[in-house]
Amino acid sequence: MIYDVILSKKDNQYLARVKEWPEIMAYDKMREKVIRQVQTQLFEYLTQQQVEVVQIEVPLPTKTNNPWLDKFGWFKDDPTFDDLQTEIAAYRREIDKEMALG
């Protein structure tokens, strides 16, 4: 698995932190060494049954005052939704073609 590591340097010392696991960090004067240290720490952390990754659902109220969230899922049971998406894509291709022709 690939993880992003945030690597910074201050006062001739490197700090490496795993973006998704901020508690995993290492300090050293050598860049390669600090990367290897944080890689080892993350491996041990994830494989020695210290953590468990779970998915959770957060139930939202029906009205959130966020227009994007309030409209989310409106078309989930609409049998014509896929047809609408096809029509939108075709229309966009038409517009792109007209714009390319000038």
Residue frames as qw, qx, qy, qz and C-alpha x, y, z in Angstrom:
[[0.000, 0.890, 0.456, 0.000, 0.00, 0.00, 0.00],
 [0.419, 0.347, -0.011, 0.839, 1.25, 3.49, -0.76],
 [0.300, -0.819, -0.404, 0.276, 1.02, 6.27, 1.83],
 [0.271, 0.818, -0.033, 0.506, 1.88, 9.94, 1.50],
 [0.657, -0.412, -0.278, 0.567, 4.67, 11.10, 3.78],
 [0.046, 0.980, 0.036, 0.193, 5.00, 14.77, 4.67],
 [0.785, -0.091, -0.094, 0.605, 8.71, 15.51, 4.78],
 [0.019, 0.978, 0.007, 0.209, 10.03, 18.80, 6.11],
 [0.724, 0.077, -0.265, 0.632, 13.46, 20.10, 7.06],
 [0.209, -0.928, -0.002, -0.308, 14.27, 22.58, 9.79],
 [0.351, -0.802, 0.472, -0.107, 17.59, 23.34, 11.46],
 [0.271, 0.486, -0.824, -0.100, 19.39, 20.53, 9.58],
 [0.301, 0.015, 0.902, -0.308, 16.85, 17.99, 10.86],
 [0.366, -0.099, -0.660, -0.649, 14.22, 16.15, 8.82],
 [0.462, 0.087, 0.640, -0.608, 10.75, 15.42, 10.09],
 [0.300, -0.027, -0.796, -0.525, 8.70, 12.74, 8.36],
 [0.458, 0.129, 0.599, -0.644, 4.99, 12.22, 9.12],
 [0.098, 0.247, 0.897, 0.352, 2.58, 9.84, 7.44],
 [0.245, -0.171, -0.182, -0.937, -0.28, 11.97, 6.13],
 [0.656, -0.325, -0.494, -0.470, -3.03, 9.47, 6.96],
 [0.787, -0.437, -0.388, 0.196, -1.46, 8.47, 10.31],
 [0.096, 0.863, -0.198, 0.455, -0.09, 11.68, 11.92],
 [0.694, -0.660, 0.266, -0.104, 0.98, 9.84, 15.07],
 [0.899, 0.037, 0.205, 0.385, 3.62, 8.03, 12.98],
 [0.231, 0.954, -0.157, 0.108, 6.62, 10.36, 12.76],
 [0.858, -0.172, 0.007, 0.483, 10.41, 10.32, 12.81],
 [0.013, 0.977, -0.193, -0.090, 13.23, 12.85, 13.14],
 [0.835, -0.164, 0.248, 0.463, 16.74, 12.50, 11.78],
 [0.091, -0.726, 0.288, 0.618, 19.52, 14.49, 10.12],
 [0.109, -0.190, 0.806, 0.550, 19.53, 12.19, 7.08],
 [0.573, 0.187, -0.143, -0.785, 16.62, 12.31, 4.64],
 [0.629, 0.121, -0.718, -0.272, 16.75, 8.64, 3.58],
 [0.240, 0.010, -0.861, 0.448, 17.09, 7.46, 7.16],
 [0.317, 0.136, 0.434, -0.832, 14.04, 9.38, 8.38],
 [0.667, 0.172, -0.335, -0.643, 11.98, 7.98, 5.50],
 [0.550, 0.083, -0.831, 0.011, 13.05, 4.40, 6.33],
 [0.027, -0.015, -0.744, 0.667, 12.28, 5.00, 10.02],
 [0.507, 0.157, 0.211, -0.821, 8.76, 6.22, 9.35],
 [0.672, 0.178, -0.575, -0.433, 8.20, 3.34, 6.91],
 [0.391, 0.054, -0.879, 0.266, 9.27, 0.83, 9.57],
 [0.168, 0.077, 0.582, -0.792, 7.14, 2.48, 12.24],
 [0.617, 0.162, -0.090, -0.765, 4.06, 2.47, 10.01],
 [0.618, 0.133, -0.747, -0.205, 4.56, -1.17, 9.06],
 [0.240, -0.022, -0.847, 0.473, 4.85, -2.18, 12.72],
 [0.310, 0.108, 0.354, -0.876, 1.90, -0.01, 13.71],
 [0.673, 0.180, -0.218, -0.683, -0.40, -1.51, 11.08],
 [0.690, 0.160, -0.690, -0.151, 0.71, -5.14, 11.34],
 [0.244, 0.081, -0.828, 0.499, 1.03, -5.68, 15.07],
 [0.319, -0.578, -0.729, -0.183, -2.72, -5.37, 15.58],
 [0.204, -0.262, -0.374, 0.866, -2.40, -2.00, 17.28],
 [0.321, 0.302, -0.003, -0.898, -5.02, -0.50, 15.00],
 [0.368, 0.385, 0.841, 0.099, -8.11, -1.53, 13.13],
 [0.123, 0.109, -0.298, -0.940, -9.51, 0.32, 10.14],
 [0.212, 0.485, 0.833, -0.161, -13.31, 0.42, 10.14],
 [0.042, -0.304, -0.397, -0.865, -15.90, 2.26, 8.10],
 [0.045, 0.436, 0.680, -0.588, -18.69, 4.13, 9.81],
 [0.041, 0.599, 0.557, 0.573, -21.86, 5.77, 8.62],
 [0.071, -0.213, -0.369, 0.902, -22.77, 9.20, 9.91],
 [0.098, 0.666, 0.724, 0.150, -26.52, 9.77, 9.73],
 [0.110, 0.047, 0.025, 0.992, -27.25, 13.32, 8.69],
 [0.301, 0.491, 0.536, -0.617, -30.43, 15.20, 9.47],
 [0.501, 0.572, 0.609, 0.225, -32.81, 15.56, 6.54],
 [0.209, 0.936, 0.102, 0.262, -32.16, 19.32, 6.44],
 [0.745, -0.241, -0.107, 0.613, -28.56, 20.41, 6.90],
 [0.045, 0.947, 0.042, -0.316, -28.71, 23.96, 5.49],
 [0.257, -0.457, 0.643, 0.558, -26.00, 22.84, 3.05],
 [0.672, 0.467, -0.051, -0.572, -27.56, 22.89, -0.44],
 [0.413, 0.422, -0.784, -0.193, -25.21, 20.18, -1.75],
 [0.024, -0.057, 0.952, -0.299, -26.00, 17.78, 1.08],
 [0.489, 0.282, 0.466, -0.682, -29.71, 18.61, 1.09],
 [0.690, 0.470, -0.213, -0.509, -30.00, 17.56, -2.58],
 [0.066, 0.422, -0.901, -0.077, -27.72, 14.53, -2.31],
 [0.181, 0.075, 0.975, -0.103, -29.47, 11.28, -3.24],
 [0.498, 0.367, 0.197, -0.761, -32.56, 12.84, -4.77],
 [0.662, 0.429, -0.379, -0.483, -32.22, 10.81, -7.95],
 [0.197, -0.361, 0.910, -0.061, -31.10, 7.48, -6.45],
 [0.482, 0.250, 0.821, -0.177, -34.41, 5.76, -7.29],
 [0.478, 0.651, -0.042, -0.588, -35.06, 7.58, -10.59],
 [0.811, 0.137, 0.539, 0.182, -35.12, 4.97, -13.38],
 [0.564, 0.780, 0.164, 0.215, -34.33, 7.64, -15.99],
 [0.353, -0.868, 0.229, 0.264, -31.21, 9.01, -14.27],
 [0.615, -0.206, 0.573, 0.500, -28.75, 7.04, -16.43],
 [0.451, 0.636, 0.509, 0.364, -30.57, 8.24, -19.56],
 [0.057, -0.995, -0.074, 0.037, -30.26, 11.82, -18.32],
 [0.505, -0.647, 0.412, 0.396, -26.50, 11.35, -17.79],
 [0.607, 0.178, 0.610, 0.478, -26.16, 9.97, -21.33],
 [0.265, 0.852, 0.380, 0.242, -28.03, 12.96, -22.76],
 [0.261, -0.937, 0.118, 0.198, -25.88, 15.41, -20.78],
 [0.594, -0.366, 0.530, 0.482, -22.69, 13.74, -22.05],
 [0.514, 0.465, 0.572, 0.439, -23.95, 13.86, -25.67],
 [0.071, 0.970, 0.220, 0.080, -24.85, 17.54, -25.31],
 [0.419, -0.792, 0.288, 0.337, -21.41, 18.33, -23.90],
 [0.613, -0.041, 0.589, 0.525, -19.75, 16.56, -26.83],
 [0.355, 0.751, 0.465, 0.306, -21.88, 18.65, -29.22],
 [0.144, -0.986, -0.008, 0.078, -20.88, 21.88, -27.51],
 [0.563, -0.543, 0.446, 0.435, -17.20, 20.87, -27.49],
 [0.587, 0.276, 0.591, 0.480, -17.39, 20.06, -31.21],
 [0.202, 0.903, 0.321, 0.204, -19.02, 23.42, -32.02],
 [0.309, -0.914, 0.165, 0.206, -16.41, 25.28, -29.98],
 [0.640, -0.276, 0.529, 0.485, -13.58, 23.41, -31.72],
 [0.492, 0.530, 0.530, 0.442, -14.95, 24.40, -35.13],
 [0.228, -0.113, -0.036, 0.966, -15.02, 28.01, -34.05]]
